[in-house]
Amino acid sequence: MSKRLASFRVGRVKAYLRGRIWYLCYYEHGVRRRPRVGPDKDTARLLAAQTNAQLESGAPPVLSFEAVSIPKLRDLWLSHHEHVLRSSLQSIRRYRSATQHLDDFVTRIQPVRDASRFGVREAEGFVRYLRTLRVSPNGHPRSARRPLYDKGIRFILEAGRAMFNYAARRRHLSPYAPNPFSELQLDRLPMEHGRVVSIFSEAQERAFLENCDEWQFPLFLTLIMTGMRPGEASHLLFPEDVNFAGRLLTIRNRPNLGWKVKTGNERTIPMVDELVAVLQRSLGPRKAGPLFRRRRFETAESIGCHENTAVAMENESKKRVLELECTGQQLLREEIQSISDRIWRKNGILKNEQIRREYLRVCRKACIAESTSPKSLRHLFATRLQSANTDPLIRMELMGHAFRNDGSAPGLGMTARYTHTRPELRFGQLQLALEDSPAMDVARNRIKRELLQGNRRNSYQIV
């Protein structure tokens, strides 16, 4: 073929044939670009004209992109979540851990120079690689290793899909190239292997609560009767979040203390009279501090110590941050979070792992071997609401599930935006759902037993 037929020019853009593939050649901000078009000459001519028009107008050319390696793309994406979206530190840690597997794959197993060269074939190889991995549950180095569950593999692939969507928006991928993780059809991946959620039977629920000691009983009764997440229970502060007169628990974000609700949605949960009585007795003469504290903070010698209100804790956090900044240090979010964590621990906060250990102790005493996570109590609460035919909107509000971006509830559409539930209606439906539950029966029996023992100093009070 003659040189004349193998190339042509449209303004500032030259097109040329190499083998059977057409390429464009042009300069953008002094950098030469040579994007690949394909075998069709008419398509090459059309894209050359479009690219020339964009160069003349100063718009970014349709075929231009900035190639980056996958490790670099990962750093950019995590930085975007850190500094632009301000995602929670816990979410960023999960994204970092998930994308580390992809970083390892393209670095050690199947080297890929640029993210734009990572296609569907490489993504399928990455899935096969994930299925060969053996990991430690929850990252504990001393625990026995096991294969990744299907749910974990799906989360890793979803994180990869989100990262490549970010790359496409920032023009780090070849134009018109599909997201390799979207091509895997993640929604169709089967969930054949995973952690089984065990829901207590009525007999197991009764046995579980009857085997709780004085310290464990208020905590686990609260989880059963409110459905809150263990981390939400451990961050409840008295008296700010506990209203005995109004029979309400408030779960709220505390950005000045480095904690927020998983979905960001604050909510109030009604308390039945029996739960109010149990919590009043567990608090005793205490005036402030976390509602549930570590065991050593509940001794007689600790009464009156470390009883700080939310305002006092926030002021202490601000003071410590200011002292470090006055020395010229530029504190990162992780460092500020570390300061907040130390203040929480100083005031006796329970860690999720401590709650889980206490939960396992009670399960062993009650001979319930199949349940290993306190989060199953949240599943129990949701199941009980469903069994009692609780209104779906109230059920969603009590569980604290996120609304969609348009403000509507999942599955409820626009109706949810115009529907509001009164506190007395929420309390009534919750009371109805819990009325005949083993938890209610055990709580009432425990209250009667304490009253019969004549324990006047810490006697229960039914409001």
N, C-alpha and C positions, 0 to 999 in steps of 0.2 A: 504494500500500500504506500502511496506517495506521502511525503511529509505534509503536503497541503491537506490531504484528506484525513491525516492522523491527528490534526490539531486545528483549533480555531480560537478566536479571541472575541470576547464581548467586553468592551471597555477596559477596565482594569483587571479583568479575570481571563486567564488563558486556560483552555481545556485541551488535554492531550490524551492520546490512546496509548496504553501500555499493555501489551499483550492483547487481551480482549476486554480490558476494563478501562473506563474513562475516569480521569482524575482532573481536578481543578487545581490551579496554581494562582495565588494572589498574595499580596502583602497586607497584613493587618497590624497597625501600630508598629511598623518596622519589622515585624516577624513574618517569615514566609510560611504560608499554610498550603498544604497539599492534600485536601480531603479526597477520599475515594467516593465515587458516584455509583458506578455500576456499568453493565455492558451496553445500555441503551444510549445512543447518541442524542436523541431528542430530549431525554431526561437530563443529560449533561448540559445541553444548550439552555434548557429552561432554568436549571439551577444556576448556571453561569450568569444568566440575565438577572435572576433574583438576587444573587450574591453581589453583583455589580451595583444594583440599585441600593442595596443596604450599605455597601461601602461608601457610595456617594452621599447617602443621607446621614451617615455616622452611626447607623444602627448595627448591632452585632450580626455578622453574617450567619445565615441559616445553618451552614455546615461547620462553623468554627466551634471548637471546644478546647478546654485546657486539660490535657491529660494529667492525671495524678495517680500515684500508686495507691493500692488499697490501704496500706498502713497510714499514708498521709490522709486519705479520704476519711479513715476512721477517726483520726485526730481532729479533723475539721468538723465532722458530724458531732462528736462528743463535745467539742468546744461550742458548737451551735446550741446544744442543749444546756450547756453550763452558763453561757454568757448572754444568749439571746432569748431562748425560751424559758430560762430559769427553772428547768425541771428539777424535781426533788433530787437530793443527793443519792437517795436509795435507788431511784429510777436510773440515774446515771451510772451507778455501780453495776446495776443489772445489765444495762446496755454495754458497758465496757467488758464485763465478763462474757456476754454472749458473742460480741464481735471479736473477742480475743481468739476464739476458735477459728474464725475466718482468717484472721491475721496469721495464725500458725499454719493453716492449710496452704495459703499462697506463698508462705515463706519457706516451709520445710517439705511439704508433700508434693504440691504441684505449683511450681513458681509461675506467677503471672506478673508481667512487668507493670501494666497499667490497669486501672479499673475498667477502662473501655474495652479491654481485651478479655474480660471475665464474662463469658457467655453462658448459655443454658447448659452446654456440655460440662463446663467447669462447675456450675451450680449443682448438677446431678452428682458429679464426683465428690463435691463437698458433703452432700447428704449421705453418700455411702461412707465417707470418712467419719461423719458424726456417729453413725451406727456402730462403728468399731471402737469408739471411745469408752473408757471406764472412768467414772468420776466419783468423788467423795460427796455424799449427800450434804447439802448446805455448806459445802466448802470445808468441812471439818477434816483436817489431815489425818487424824487417827481412826476415822471410821472406815468400815469395809467399802471398797470400791464396787460400783455397780454400773451397768450400761445406762446411758441417757434414756430417760423415759420419752415416749412419743411427744408428750406435752412440752418437755424441755427442748426437744429438737425443733418443734414447731415455733417456739418462742425465738430460738436462735435464728431460724430462717425468716421470721417476721421482722426481727431487728435488722437482718441483712437487706430485706426488701425496703424498709424505711430508709436505710443508709443510702441505697442506690437511688431511691426517689429523690433524696436530698441532692445526690450527685447530678441527677438529670436537671433539677431546677437550677443548679449552679453551673451548668454547662461543662461538667467534667466527663460526660459520656458522649459518645458519638450520636449525632442527631438521628432521630427515628429508630435508634436501637432500643429494643424492648428491655424492660427490667428483667434480668435473668431469674430473679427469685419469684417474680409474678408469673413467669412462664411455668413454674413448678406446680401451679394450682394448689396453693397451700391449704385452701379451705377443704380440699378433698383428701388431705392426708388422714389416714385412719388413726384413731387413738386406741390402739390395741393394748399398749402397756402403759401403766401409770399407777400412781398412788391411789388406792381404793379409799374412798371416804366412808367411814363407818359411822352410822347413825345409831345412837342408843335406842334400845327397846325401852318400854316403860319400866321393866324390872331392872335393867341395867342403869337407867337414870336414877332410880331410887337407891340402888346399891352404891352408885358412885357418890351421891350426896351424903348418904349415911356413913360413908367411910372417910369423909373429909374431917379434918381436925378444926379447931376453933379459928385458926388462921386461914385455912384453905376455904372454908365454907362460904364466907361472904364474897370472895373473889369469884368462885365458880358458880355460885348462885346468880351473881350479877351477869356473868356471861350467858348463862342459860336463859335468864328472864329478860335480857335486853338484846341479845344477838350482836353485841358490839365486838369488834376485833380485839384480840388480846392487847395489841399496842395502844388501842384507844382507851381501854380500861386502865392501863398502867399510867396514862398521862392525864387522868382525871384529877383535878385539884379541888380541894375543899377549902373554903366554902363556895368558890366562884362557880364551879361546875355542878354543885350538888344543892338542889333546892328541896329540902324535906317538906316544907310547908306546901309547895306547889306540886310535890311528888314528881319532880323532873330531874333527869340527868342531861347535861349539855356537853356535847362533844364538839370542841372548837379547835381551830387552828391556833398555834402559838408561834408565829414566825420569829418573835423576839427571843424565843427559847429553842429555836431550831427544830420545831416539830410541826407537822401538819397532817390532816386527815388524808388517807390514801387517795381519795377522789377529790379532795379539796372542799367537799360539801360539809359544812357544819350542820348539826341537827340536834334536836331535843328528843329524848326518849322518856315516855311516862314510866313511873315506877308503881307497881302494885303495893298495897299497904304492907304485905309481908316482907317485901324487899326493903322498904323504908325502915321497918323495925330492925331487921338484921343489920343494915348498914349503920343505923344510929348506935346500936350496941357495939359494933366493931370499932367505931370511932372513939367511944368512951369520952374522956375529957379533952381530947385533942381539939385544937382551935384552927389549925391550918395545915397545909401540906398535901402531898399526894394522897388520894383516897385509899389506895392500896400500897403498902410499903413493905420493904424486906423484913424478914422475921426479927432480925436483931434490933430494928427500930421500934418494935412493938413491946419491948420489955419495959418494966416499971421505971428503970433508970433512964430510959430514953424519952419518957413523957415530958413534953415541954421543950425538947431539943429538936433543932432542925425543923421547926414548924413555921415555914415561911409562906407567905401568900404569893400569888402569881406575880403581883406588882413587885414585891421584894426580890423575887428570883430574877425577874427581868432587869431590875435596876442593878443587881449584882453582875449579871451578864454584860450589860452595857459598860459598867465600871471596869471590868477586866479587859474588855475589848479596847476601851479608851486608853487604859494604861499601856497596853502593848503598842497601840498605834502612836502614842506619844514618844515612844522610843524610835520611831521611824520605820517600824515594820509594816509591810503591806500584807494584811491577813487575807488568806484565801477562804472560800466558803467552808472547806473542810476544817480549817483551823478554828473558825468561829463556831462551827458545829461541835468541835471537840470541847470548846469552853462551855457550851450549853450542856453537853453530855455530863461534864464533871459537876455542874450545878445540880442537874437532875439526880445524879448518883449521891451527891452530898445530902440531898433531901430524901433519900431512901427509895428512889424509883425502882420498880421491878423491870428487869429485862425480859424480853420475849422468851429467851432460852430458860430463864428461871421459872417462868410460868409453865413452860413445857415440862420441865423436870418435876415440878409439883404435880402436874396433871398425870404424868406417868406413874408417880408414886401412888396416887389415889387409884388409878386403873389397876395397878398390881394388887393393891389391897382388896379391891372389889372383884378381882379375877376377870377383868375385861382386857384380854390380851390384844384384841384386834384393833383397838383404838390407840393411836400414837400422837395425835395432834390436838391441842385445845381448840383449834379452829373448827373441829367437828361440832363443837357446841353451837357455833354460829349456824352451821347446817341444820342442827336440831331445832333451833329457834325458827328458821325460815320454814322448815317442814311443818312445824306446829302451826304457824300462821296459815300455811296453805291448807292444812287439815281442818282448820276452823273457818275456812272460807272468808278469811280477812280480805278486805277490799284491796285490789292490786296496787293502787296508788299509795295507800297507807303502808302496805307491806314494803314497797320500794323506799318510802320515806324512813321507815324504822330501820331498814337494813343499811341506809346511807348510800345506795347505789347512785352512780353518776347519771345526770341528765345528758341528753344529746346537745350538740353545739347550738341548736336552735332553741334550747330551753325546754324541749319536750321530753317526756319520759319514754324509755324504750318500750315500744309496743303500745303506747297509749296515744301517740300522735298529738295533734293540736289540743285535744281535750284537756290534757294534763296542764297546759299553760293557763287554762281558765278555771281549773279545779283547785280548790284550796280546802284543806281539812282542818277542822277546829280541834284544839287540844283535847277537849272532852270526848270527841269522837274517837281520836286515836287511843285515849286511855280506855274507853269502853271496849273497843275491839281487842286491845291487848289483854285486858282483864278477862274477856270472854275466852280468848285463846288459851290463857294460862290457868283458868279456873280449875279444871279437873286434871292438871298435870301432876306427875309425881313430885316435881320440884316444889310446887305449891304445898302439897301434902307434907313433904319432909320439912319445909320451912315452918309450917304451922305447928307440927309436932315438936320441933326444936324450940320454938317460942314457948309453948306450953310447958315443956320440960324445965326450961330456965325459970319460968314463973313459979312452978311448983317447988323448985329448989330454994326459992326465996332470995334470989340474988338481987337485992334492992339497989346496990351501987351501980350496976350496969344493966338494970332491967330493961326489957324491950318496951317500946312505946308504939302502939298502933295509932296512927293519926287518922 
